[in-house]
Amino acid sequence: MTGMMAPLSAGRIAAFLGLFVLGAATGFAGALTQGGWFPGGLSLALLAVAGLSYGAVTATGTRAGGAAAGGGWLVAVLLMTSSRPEGDFFFGAGIGAYVFLLGGMALAVMCATVPKLPQPDGPSVRLGK
């Protein structure tokens, strides 16, 4: 069986945990980048989220891979939005932080749920010849 019906093996669980950790690292790095170099850093951080989520779907062959990567990103970013005892915040109160938070969530969901188009069966030659 393939896709979501495939049994969970130790390798698949390790892959999903690795993607979760990679998503958390991407969220942390994106949070640092988006505020530092404002329009370029924000677009770079959002491209990293989209690339990781879609790459996880492609690498694992299931949407659960994209969900694992997006879930790690979400947990890391939400943990960084809480205030510290000193009263400091990790994110500034600007439009870039809100675009990063909301846009990153939307991109992770879109890339994790993109439908995979079936490939036609047959020889790999150009049609019409």
RABELFEN-V970439 format. One record per helix or strand of 2 or more residues. SS is the DSSP state (a for helix, b for strand). FROM is the first residue (numbers start at 1). LEN is the number of residues. If there is no record, write none. Layout:
# RABELFEN-V970439
SS_FROM_LEN / SS_FROM_LEN
This chain:
# RABELFEN-V970439
a_3_3 / a_10_27 / a_38_23 / a_63_19 / a_95_18
